[in-house]
Amino acid sequence: MGQLAVRLRYLAGRARRLSPANLREFTEQVRRVSKAPTPVIIADMMWCAFRYDMGFRDYAVWDIRLLNRRERKTWMTHPKSYRITKLRNSPDARDLVEDKPRFYRDFADDIRREWIDLRTAALPEVEDFLARHEHVIAKPDQGFGGAGIDRIDTAGITEVAAWRAGQIERDQTLLEEVLVQHPDLAALYPDSVNTLRLVTYLDAAGTFHVIAGVLRIGNGGVIDNFAGGGMFTMLDDHGVALYAAVDKQSHVFERHPITGVQIAGFAVPMYRDAVAMVERLSRRLPQIPYLGWDVAITPAGPAVIEANHNSSVFQMKPTVSGVRTGLLPRYRAATGLDL
């Protein structure tokens, strides 16, 4: 399938899923920054979707209304990321990395946590697992964006068999021990494990590329995902935060609102170790060259959380960074695709 066919399929799917509420949300975000009239914003969003292969959320989150034509052409977009996935990754990529029990078994040495599958474990195994852990993370065996993830206090579980049946009915079939994060990251925000997203590409010549390094930070919840209420900032090639953080609603945080820690300049501990780990794991999956790796940093070293075969795109909005160009050149250089 060629790029045009993939692009048209993606745009048709997004058009079917677009809701008036989302359109209003995106338009309001743009209006807060640009002060442009709503009809002008909507018309420009439509033009950018056609001309630059850009999602409406992309347009709103990355302040595209403020940019000129030359600058707009440099921004990576979610439709373009989808094209890389379809054109470069194996058709069975999703099954290989996003079936979480399979992924945990395949990469057992690097997940650094105990886990159990409630559908297949015997009841005594479940009871022993709960007895060993004061708190556990419950999640679906499929899914993304932090959906369906809860932190559970095991002391409140009295009838394990009935509780287990309820978890299976809710599709929270995976239980994991709660990772202990590095003290530096706990000081940034202690109530979630603050993770890295490393967007990587392993090219045909065997060269490994880190296209983007991202620090995701929780904010009032137990997960750090952007879609689940968290925030993010971009990292330089040494793992140091370049800018303040932003959340899904484009709120900007110079300091963490709960801990007061300054975000720009925050240095992720063991960042080089994390990059080395995902390079090693990527070389075990040459049929999936384009991946978004989620990595926690524990006191003992990096731990892989999951790999995403169709990674989200992270770039920092110009009104925060002062930089009016995006990461598309890095994606082109890594993948060799004329996106």
N, C-alpha and C positions, 0 to 999 in steps of 0.2 A: 504494500500500500504506500503510495507516494505522500509527500508532505501536504499537497492540496487536499487530498481525500481525507487525511487525518484531521486537517484544520477544519474542514467543513463539517465533519462528523462531530467534532468537539463543540463547535459553535452552535450547531443544531441542538445538541444536548443541553448546553447552558441556556439557550433561549427557552427551551421547554421548562426548565427549572426556575427561571427568574420569576420572582414574586414582586408585586407592587411595593410590599413593605421593604424588601431589600433595596429596590431602586430608590425609595425615599431615603433610606439610611445612607446610601452612598452619596446621593445628591446633597444631603445635609452636611456630610463630612466635607465635601468639596466646597460648599458655600461658606463654611466657617473659615476656610483658608483663602479662597479666591474672591469672595463677595460677588461672584458672577450671578446673573439671573438663572433661575431654574431651567427655563427652556434652552438657554445657551449651554448650560452644563450637560443636559441630556443629549443635545445634538452633538456636542464635542465627544461625549462618551461613546456615542454610536460611531462617530467617525474614527475614533481611536481603535474601537473593536475591529473595524474593517481594515484600517490602514496599518495598524501596528500589531494586530493580533493580540489585543489586550482585553482582559476581563474587566467588568465594571468595578469589581472590588480593587483590582490592580490600579485602575485609574484613580480611585478615591484614596487608597492608602498611600500611594507614592506621589501625591501632589501633582499629577500629570497636567492638570489644568494650568499650572504655573509655568510649564516648560515650553520651550520653542520646538520647532519641528526637528532640528538637529539633535537636541537633547532627548526628545521622546524616542528617537530611533535607537538609543543606547540601552533601553530598559528591557530586562528579561521579564517575561510574563508567564502566567500559569498555562495558557494555551500552548506556548512554545515548549514549556517543560513537558507537557503531555506528549508533544510530538517527539521529543527525545526518547521518552519512555517507549512509545510505540515503534519508533524506527530503529532503536538501538538495543533495547532490552528484549530478552527471550520471551516468547508468549507465556511460558510457565513461570515467569518471574514472581508473580503474586503468590503462587503456591509455594515457591521455594523460600520466600522470606517473610511473608505476612501471615502464614499459618504459624501462630506463635508456639504451640507445642513442638512442632517440627523444628522451628528456628532455635528454640531453647535446647533441643537435643543436639542439633548440628553444631551449635556454638557453645556447648556446655562449659568449656574451659574459660570462657570470657564473659559470662553473664554475672558471675560472682554473687549469686543468690539462690536460695532454695525455692523450689516451686512445686506445685502439684496440680494435676488436672482432676477436677471434681467428677468428671464423667467417667473416668477410667480407674481412679484410685479406689481401693477397698476402704470400707468405713473405718477400720482401725488405723489405716494410714492417714486418713483425714483427721481423726481424733488426735493422733500423735503430732501431726503438723500444727494443729491449732494449739496444742499444749506447749509446744516449743516456742511459739511466737506470741508476744503480747499484742502485737498489731500485725495485720496482713493487708496487702493490696489485692483487691478482687477486680478482675477485668474480663471482658469477652476474649475468646480465643482469636477473633478477627476484629477489625475495626481500626480507626485512626482518629487523630485529633483529640485524644483524651476522652472520647465518648465512652460512657459506661464504666468508668473507673472510680472505685471507692476505697477509702481506707477504713478498715474494720477493726474495732476493739474486740479481741477474741474472748475477753472475760465475760462479755454479755451473751455468749452462745452457750445455751444449756442443753438443748436437744439437738445434737449434731446431725442426726439423720434428717430431721425435719428442716433444719437450717440448710443443709446441703441441697435438698430437693428444691427449696425456694431459690437458692443461688442458681441452680441449673435452669429453673423456669425463667429467671431474669437474664439468662445468658451470661452470667458472671461465673464462668466455669474455671477460670485460672486463678489460683491463689499463689501469691509470692510473698516472701519475706520482705520487709521494708529495708531498702538499702540505707546504710549509714553514709552520708556524703562527707566529703572533705570539710574540715572545720572552716576553711575560708569561704566555701560556698554556703555552709550553714549560717555563717555570720551575715551573708548577703540576704538570705531569707530561709528560716529554719523549717517551715511547715510543709514544704514540698522539696523533692529532690530536684535541684536546678540543673538542667541538662544541656549538653551541647547538641546542636544539629550540624553535622558535617555533610555538606553536599559534595559528592565526589564523583569522579569519572576515571575509569581505567581504559586508556585508549588501546587501539589495536597493536601498537608498538610496545605495549607493556608499561607505558609511562602513567603514573598515578597522579591525578590532579585533585587538589582541594579547591573547588570552585568557590565555596562560601563557608565561612565559619560563623556560627550563631550561638549566642548564649541565651537560653530561655529561662525565665525567672518567674516563680510563683508570686501571687499577689492576693493573699487572703484565702487561698484554697490549698488543696493537697496535691494538685497537679500544676505543672508549669506551662502547659500547652497554650499557645496563642489563642486557639479556638475555645479554650476552657477558662479564660479569664486571666491568663498570665501575660507576660510582656516579653519583649526580646530586644537585644541589641546586637550589632555586628562586631565581629572580632577581626583583629589584624592577623597576619601570618604567624604571630607569636602567641596568640590567644589573649590579647589585651583588648578590652572593650573600647571601641572607637568613639561611641556616642552615648547620649542618654538613651533610655529604653522607651518603647511605645507599646501600647496594647491594641486590641482589635478595633477599638473605637477611636483610635488615633490620639489618645491621651498620652502626654509626654511626661516622663519621670526622670529628672536629673538625679534624684536620690530615691532609694526605695521608700515608699510611703509608710512602711511599717518599721523597718530597721534603721532607716536614715542613712544607709551606706551609699556613698556616691558610686554611680554606675560607670560613667566614662572613666577609663583608666583602670578599672577592675581587671586584675590579672587572673585568668583561670589557671589553677594549679595543674601540673602534669599534662599540659596541653600537648606537648610534643609526644608524650606517651600515648595519648588518645589518638592522635593522627597516625602514629605508627601501628596501633592496633587495628584501626579501620583499614589501613592499607593492606595489612596482612590478611584480614578477613575478606577484603575485596578481591584479592588474588585467588581466593577459594571459590569465587563466584564470577568467573570471567564472562559467563553468558548473561550477566546483569551488570553491565559496566556503569550504569547511571543509578546511583543510590543516594538516599538521604539517611544517614546513620544517626541514631539517638544514643548518646553516651552519657553516663553518669561518672563522676569522679569520686571514688571512695578513698579513704585514707591509705588503702593498700594499692591503689591504682585505678585505671579506667575500667568501667564495666559497660558492655554493650547492652542497651535496653531493647532496641529493635532496629530493623532496617526497612526503609520505605522504598518500594520499587518505583513510585511516582512521587518524587519529593515535592513538597511545597517550595515556593520561591521566597527568599528573604532578601530584601534590600532596605536601606534606610531612607525614609522620606527626606526630601531636600530641606524642608523647613526645620528639621532637626539636625541634619548632618552639614548643611551648607554646600553639599555636593549635588550638582544637578544632572549628573550622568549615572547610569545604572550599570549592572553587571553583565549585560549581554555580550560584550567582547570576551569576557572570561569563559562564558559558556561556549561561544563559537571556537575559541582557541582550544578548549579541552575536547570538544566533541567532533570538530571538523565539519559541523553542519552549518549551512547558510540559513540560519533561522530568521 
